[in-house]
């Protein structure tokens, strides 16, 4: 709608007065089918309109009805996941995707047939990718030149991996439910280019062992945030080894561990906006991703509504695992979420941009240091040996 010459309002190319527009407006709202249109054409005439205006009203309504039917058809034909696919596929939901990434490249399968892969992280010092296989108690290394190799075994049933500001490797030793492993801590490998020894880094909270440290993220100022669900305990919340009464999200600053959130059922993946003003946390069992506003000290101010999960759930196939897991955030602020059988791209303003659908549940993802490639891990859940795969996509 705009202003027409001599008229304050213009709609569908038809100039009209404000009074006439206000007359038409409630009719537009009530319009639903062609019978209504027929009635309007043959019977409707406002007492203050001329036959010419009456005809303009009809043609205007006809045009709006046509546009409305197109919009309605588009809304009822939302681009969705397929029920079953043999190989990952890229789906674009919004043209903004191409302002951040390429939509024209091919998805590559890099490492197939593993047990359950997790925690990919690019390590410049090694010029390659490290990633964990939780039930196999291993950390693998891969690059294009050397291919795949076992980098560390045992790993303490490593899950998430992260490089700190010094380039040391932080290892979320989350345990595995069928073992009696009791590390359940954050370990550290100093200078992973020349060393593979894990030392204890963060071992407890107020003297009690963590449940199963899972994922971790680093702020530009060196503050660490991490999640601690009970996945590494055989009986989860009711396990006799569980020492904490909650499943927490923590902050580590100046070697001090602080509890930030104790109300989530299964805190899992975690990410930060580039300016460290917002913290993103997936609550896996509830199929949700929550956003928290942070102050300059890195503490939570309040939860905020950042984007609508319904945009994802409406597009997910019935065959998708209805969970979110790990995530990563690009330097431009795009959030890449693992879950619902794939990677979901969300803009810095909360717009759902696109999706890479995968045949199986997607556990985690990362970007290389140049943000040239996206890497992600995927596999059957519950774990099935030989079902897990590492993929990548050139951005």
C-alpha positions as CSV (number, residue, x, y, z in Angstrom):
1,X,0.0,0.0,0.0
2,X,1.3,3.5,-0.9
3,X,0.0,7.0,-1.5
4,X,-1.6,7.6,-5.0
5,X,-1.8,10.9,-6.8
6,X,-4.6,12.9,-5.2
7,X,-5.5,10.0,-2.9
8,X,-4.0,9.2,0.5
9,X,-4.0,5.4,-0.1
10,X,-3.1,3.1,-3.0
11,X,-3.8,-0.7,-2.9
12,X,-3.3,-3.1,-5.8
13,X,-2.9,-0.2,-8.2
14,X,-6.3,1.3,-7.1
15,X,-6.2,4.8,-5.6
16,X,-8.7,5.5,-2.8
17,X,-9.5,7.8,0.1
18,X,-8.8,7.0,3.7
19,X,-12.5,6.7,4.3
20,X,-12.9,4.2,1.5
21,X,-9.9,2.2,2.6
22,X,-11.4,1.9,6.1
23,X,-14.6,0.7,4.5
24,X,-12.8,-2.0,2.5
25,X,-10.5,-3.2,5.3
26,X,-13.0,-5.2,7.3
27,X,-14.3,-6.9,4.1
28,X,-10.7,-7.9,3.2
29,X,-10.4,-9.6,6.6
30,X,-13.6,-11.5,6.2
31,X,-13.0,-12.6,2.6
32,X,-12.6,-16.4,2.3
33,X,-13.9,-17.8,-0.9
34,X,-15.3,-17.0,-4.4
35,X,-18.9,-17.1,-3.2
36,X,-18.1,-14.1,-1.0
37,X,-16.5,-12.4,-4.0
38,X,-19.5,-13.0,-6.2
39,X,-21.8,-11.6,-3.5
40,X,-19.7,-8.5,-3.3
41,X,-19.6,-8.0,-7.0
42,X,-23.3,-8.2,-7.4
43,X,-24.7,-6.9,-4.2
44,X,-22.2,-4.7,-2.3
45,X,-22.3,-1.0,-2.7
46,X,-21.3,1.3,0.1
47,X,-23.7,4.3,0.4
48,X,-20.8,6.7,-0.1
49,X,-19.3,5.0,-3.2
50,X,-20.1,5.5,-6.9
51,X,-20.5,2.5,-9.3
52,X,-17.0,3.2,-10.6
53,X,-15.6,2.9,-7.1
54,X,-17.7,-0.2,-6.6
55,X,-16.1,-1.8,-9.6
56,X,-12.6,-0.7,-8.4
57,X,-13.4,-2.4,-5.1
58,X,-14.2,-5.6,-6.9
59,X,-11.1,-5.6,-9.0
60,X,-9.0,-4.7,-6.0
61,X,-10.5,-7.5,-4.0
62,X,-10.0,-9.9,-6.9
63,X,-6.3,-9.0,-7.0
64,X,-5.9,-9.4,-3.3
65,X,-7.8,-12.8,-3.4
66,X,-5.3,-14.0,-6.1
67,X,-2.3,-12.9,-4.1
68,X,-3.8,-14.4,-0.9
69,X,-4.3,-17.7,-2.6
70,X,-0.6,-17.7,-3.8
71,X,0.6,-16.9,-0.3
72,X,-1.7,-19.6,1.2
73,X,-0.3,-22.1,-1.2
74,X,3.2,-21.2,-0.3
75,X,2.5,-21.5,3.4
76,X,0.9,-24.9,3.0
77,X,3.9,-26.1,1.0
78,X,6.7,-25.5,3.4
79,X,10.0,-27.0,2.3
80,X,10.4,-30.0,4.6
81,X,12.7,-32.9,5.3
82,X,12.2,-36.1,3.3
83,X,11.1,-39.1,5.5
84,X,14.1,-41.1,4.4
85,X,17.3,-40.1,2.5
86,X,20.4,-42.2,1.7
87,X,22.8,-39.2,1.7
88,X,22.7,-35.7,3.2
89,X,20.9,-33.0,1.2
90,X,21.0,-29.1,1.5
91,X,17.7,-27.3,1.8
92,X,17.5,-23.5,1.5
93,X,14.7,-21.7,3.3
94,X,15.7,-18.1,2.9
95,X,17.7,-16.1,0.3
96,X,19.9,-14.7,3.1
97,X,21.7,-18.0,3.2
98,X,23.8,-17.0,0.2
99,X,24.9,-13.8,1.9
100,X,26.7,-16.0,4.4
101,X,27.5,-19.3,2.7
102,X,27.6,-21.0,-0.7
103,X,24.6,-23.1,-1.6
104,X,26.2,-24.7,-4.7
105,X,28.8,-27.1,-3.4
106,X,28.6,-30.9,-2.8
107,X,28.4,-32.6,0.6
108,X,31.3,-35.0,1.2
109,X,31.4,-38.2,3.3
110,X,34.9,-38.2,4.9
111,X,34.9,-41.0,7.6
112,X,32.1,-43.7,7.5
113,X,31.3,-46.7,9.6
114,X,32.3,-45.6,13.1
115,X,30.5,-46.3,16.4
116,X,29.3,-42.8,17.6
117,X,31.3,-39.8,16.6
118,X,31.3,-36.5,18.5
119,X,33.1,-33.3,19.4
120,X,34.9,-32.3,16.1
121,X,37.4,-29.5,16.5
122,X,39.8,-28.0,13.9
123,X,43.4,-27.8,15.2
124,X,45.7,-25.5,13.2
125,X,48.8,-26.8,14.9
126,X,48.0,-30.3,13.5
127,X,46.5,-28.9,10.2
128,X,43.6,-31.2,10.7
129,X,40.5,-32.3,12.5
130,X,40.2,-34.1,15.9
131,X,37.0,-35.8,16.8
132,X,35.9,-38.4,19.4
133,X,34.3,-41.8,19.2
134,X,32.7,-42.0,22.6
135,X,31.9,-45.8,23.0
136,X,35.2,-46.7,21.4
137,X,37.1,-44.5,23.9
138,X,39.1,-42.9,21.1
139,X,40.0,-39.5,19.6
140,X,40.6,-39.6,15.8
141,X,42.7,-37.3,13.6
142,X,41.9,-36.6,9.9
143,X,43.2,-34.3,7.2
144,X,43.2,-34.5,3.4
145,X,46.9,-35.4,3.2
146,X,47.2,-38.1,5.9
147,X,43.7,-39.4,6.0
148,X,42.3,-41.0,9.1
149,X,44.3,-42.3,12.2
150,X,43.7,-43.0,15.9
151,X,45.2,-40.0,17.6
152,X,44.5,-41.0,21.3
153,X,43.3,-44.2,23.0
154,X,42.0,-44.3,25.6
155,X,40.6,-40.9,25.7
156,X,38.6,-41.1,29.0
157,X,35.5,-41.5,26.8
158,X,35.9,-38.1,25.4
159,X,32.9,-36.2,24.1
160,X,33.3,-32.5,23.3
161,X,36.7,-31.1,22.4
162,X,37.9,-27.4,22.4
163,X,41.1,-25.4,22.0
164,X,41.6,-22.7,24.6
165,X,43.3,-19.4,24.0
166,X,46.8,-21.0,24.4
167,X,46.0,-23.7,21.9
168,X,45.8,-26.4,24.5
169,X,43.1,-29.1,23.9
170,X,40.3,-29.3,26.5
171,X,38.7,-32.8,26.6
172,X,35.2,-33.4,28.0
173,X,35.7,-36.8,29.7
174,X,32.1,-37.6,30.1
175,X,32.3,-41.4,30.7
176,X,30.2,-44.0,28.8
177,X,27.1,-45.5,30.4
178,X,28.2,-49.1,30.1
179,X,31.5,-48.7,31.8
180,X,32.7,-47.9,35.3
181,X,34.9,-45.1,34.2
182,X,34.8,-42.4,36.8
183,X,36.8,-39.5,35.4
184,X,33.8,-37.3,34.6
185,X,35.8,-34.2,34.4
186,X,37.4,-31.7,31.9
187,X,40.9,-32.8,31.0
188,X,43.6,-30.8,29.3
189,X,46.3,-31.7,26.7
190,X,49.0,-29.1,26.7
191,X,50.4,-28.4,23.3
192,X,48.6,-31.1,21.3
193,X,51.2,-30.8,18.5
194,X,53.8,-32.5,20.5
195,X,51.9,-34.0,23.5
196,X,48.9,-36.4,24.0
197,X,48.9,-36.7,27.8
198,X,45.6,-35.7,29.4
199,X,46.0,-33.9,32.7
200,X,43.2,-33.1,35.2
201,X,41.9,-29.6,34.6
202,X,38.4,-29.2,36.1
203,X,37.5,-32.1,38.3
204,X,34.5,-31.2,40.5
205,X,32.0,-28.6,41.6
206,X,32.1,-27.8,45.3
207,X,33.8,-31.1,46.0
208,X,31.3,-33.2,44.1
209,X,32.1,-35.0,40.8
210,X,30.4,-33.8,37.7
211,X,27.7,-35.9,36.0
212,X,29.2,-36.3,32.5
213,X,30.8,-33.1,31.1
214,X,29.6,-32.8,27.5
215,X,30.2,-29.7,25.5
216,X,32.2,-26.5,26.0
217,X,32.7,-23.1,24.4
218,X,35.2,-20.2,24.9
219,X,34.5,-16.5,25.0
220,X,36.8,-13.9,23.4
221,X,37.9,-12.9,26.9
222,X,38.9,-16.5,27.8
223,X,35.8,-17.4,29.8
224,X,34.7,-21.0,29.5
225,X,31.1,-22.3,29.5
226,X,30.2,-25.9,29.7
227,X,27.3,-28.4,30.1
228,X,27.0,-31.4,32.4
229,X,24.1,-33.7,31.6
230,X,24.0,-37.3,33.0
231,X,24.5,-39.2,29.7
232,X,27.6,-40.9,30.9
233,X,25.9,-42.5,33.9
234,X,24.2,-45.9,33.3
235,X,21.0,-44.9,35.1
236,X,21.2,-41.1,34.4
237,X,19.5,-39.1,37.1
238,X,18.9,-42.1,39.3
239,X,22.4,-43.5,39.1
240,X,24.2,-44.3,42.4
241,X,27.3,-42.6,41.1
242,X,25.5,-39.3,40.5
243,X,26.7,-36.8,43.2
244,X,24.9,-33.7,42.0
245,X,21.2,-33.2,42.3
246,X,20.9,-31.2,39.1
247,X,22.3,-31.1,35.5
248,X,24.1,-27.9,35.2
249,X,25.5,-25.2,32.9
250,X,28.7,-23.7,34.3
251,X,31.1,-20.9,33.8
252,X,34.8,-21.1,34.4
253,X,36.6,-17.8,35.0
254,X,39.9,-17.2,36.7
255,X,40.0,-20.9,37.7
256,X,36.7,-20.6,39.5
257,X,33.7,-22.8,38.6
258,X,30.3,-21.1,38.9
259,X,26.9,-22.7,38.4
260,X,24.8,-20.6,36.0
261,X,21.8,-22.8,35.3
262,X,20.4,-25.8,37.2
263,X,16.9,-26.0,35.8
264,X,17.4,-27.8,32.5
265,X,16.6,-31.4,32.1
266,X,19.5,-32.3,29.7
267,X,21.8,-29.3,29.0
268,X,23.9,-30.4,26.0
269,X,25.2,-28.3,23.1
270,X,26.5,-24.8,23.9
271,X,27.5,-21.8,21.9
272,X,28.2,-18.1,22.2
273,X,27.5,-15.1,20.0
274,X,30.7,-13.5,18.6
275,X,30.3,-10.5,20.9
276,X,29.6,-12.8,23.9
277,X,26.3,-11.1,24.7
278,X,24.3,-14.2,24.2
279,X,24.7,-17.8,25.3
280,X,22.9,-20.6,23.5
281,X,22.2,-24.0,25.2
282,X,20.3,-27.0,23.8
283,X,18.1,-28.8,26.3
284,X,18.1,-32.1,24.4
285,X,15.2,-34.1,26.0
286,X,12.9,-31.1,25.7
287,X,13.8,-30.6,22.0
288,X,14.7,-27.0,22.6
289,X,17.4,-24.4,22.3
290,X,17.5,-21.6,24.8
291,X,19.1,-18.2,24.6
292,X,20.4,-16.2,27.6
293,X,21.5,-12.6,27.6
294,X,24.9,-12.1,29.3
295,X,26.4,-9.1,31.0
296,X,30.0,-7.8,30.6
297,X,31.2,-10.2,33.4
298,X,29.7,-13.1,31.5
299,X,26.9,-13.8,33.9
300,X,23.3,-14.4,32.8
301,X,21.0,-11.4,32.9
302,X,17.8,-13.1,31.6
303,X,16.5,-15.7,29.1
304,X,15.4,-14.1,25.8
305,X,13.3,-15.3,22.9
306,X,15.8,-15.4,20.0
307,X,14.2,-17.6,17.4
308,X,11.1,-19.8,17.0
309,X,11.9,-23.6,17.3
310,X,8.6,-24.2,15.5
311,X,10.3,-23.2,12.3
312,X,12.5,-26.3,12.6
313,X,9.9,-28.7,14.0
314,X,7.4,-27.8,11.3
315,X,10.1,-28.7,8.7
316,X,11.3,-31.9,10.4
317,X,10.2,-35.3,9.0
318,X,8.4,-37.7,11.3
319,X,11.4,-40.0,11.1
320,X,13.7,-37.3,12.6
321,X,15.1,-37.7,16.1
322,X,13.4,-34.8,17.9
323,X,16.5,-33.6,19.8
324,X,19.1,-30.9,19.5
325,X,22.7,-31.6,20.4
326,X,26.0,-29.7,19.7
327,X,26.3,-26.4,17.9
328,X,28.8,-23.9,16.6
329,X,28.6,-20.2,15.8
330,X,30.4,-18.5,12.8
331,X,32.3,-15.3,13.2
332,X,29.4,-13.5,11.5
333,X,27.0,-14.8,14.2
334,X,25.2,-17.6,12.2
335,X,24.3,-20.4,14.6
336,X,24.7,-23.9,13.2
337,X,22.6,-26.3,15.3
338,X,22.9,-30.1,15.3
339,X,19.7,-32.1,15.7
340,X,16.5,-33.2,14.2
341,X,18.5,-35.2,11.7
342,X,20.8,-32.5,10.4
343,X,22.4,-29.1,10.7
344,X,20.1,-26.0,10.9
345,X,21.4,-22.6,9.9
346,X,20.0,-19.7,12.0
347,X,21.0,-16.0,11.2
348,X,22.2,-13.6,13.9
349,X,18.7,-12.1,13.9
350,X,17.0,-15.5,14.5
351,X,16.0,-16.2,10.8
352,X,16.0,-19.8,9.8
353,X,18.2,-19.8,6.7
354,X,18.6,-23.4,5.6
355,X,19.3,-27.0,6.6
356,X,21.5,-29.9,5.8
357,X,19.3,-33.1,6.3
358,X,21.2,-36.2,7.2
359,X,20.1,-39.9,7.1
360,X,20.7,-40.2,10.9
361,X,20.8,-38.1,14.0
362,X,23.4,-35.4,14.0
363,X,25.5,-35.0,17.1
364,X,27.8,-32.1,16.7
365,X,29.5,-29.7,14.2
366,X,32.4,-27.3,13.8
367,X,34.1,-24.9,11.4
368,X,37.7,-24.9,10.4
369,X,39.7,-21.8,11.4
370,X,39.2,-20.1,8.0
371,X,35.5,-21.0,8.1
372,X,35.9,-22.6,4.7
373,X,34.4,-25.9,5.6
374,X,31.7,-27.1,7.9
375,X,32.3,-30.5,9.6
376,X,29.7,-32.6,11.4
377,X,29.2,-36.0,13.0
378,X,26.1,-38.1,12.5
379,X,25.0,-41.6,13.5
380,X,22.2,-43.8,14.7
381,X,20.8,-43.2,18.2
382,X,20.9,-45.3,20.3
383,X,24.4,-46.1,19.2
384,X,24.9,-48.8,16.6
385,X,28.5,-49.7,15.8
386,X,29.3,-48.9,12.2
387,X,26.6,-46.4,11.7
388,X,28.4,-43.1,12.5
389,X,29.9,-40.8,9.9
390,X,31.9,-37.6,9.6
391,X,30.8,-35.3,6.8
392,X,31.9,-31.9,5.5
393,X,30.5,-29.1,3.3
394,X,32.5,-26.3,1.6
395,X,30.9,-23.0,2.7
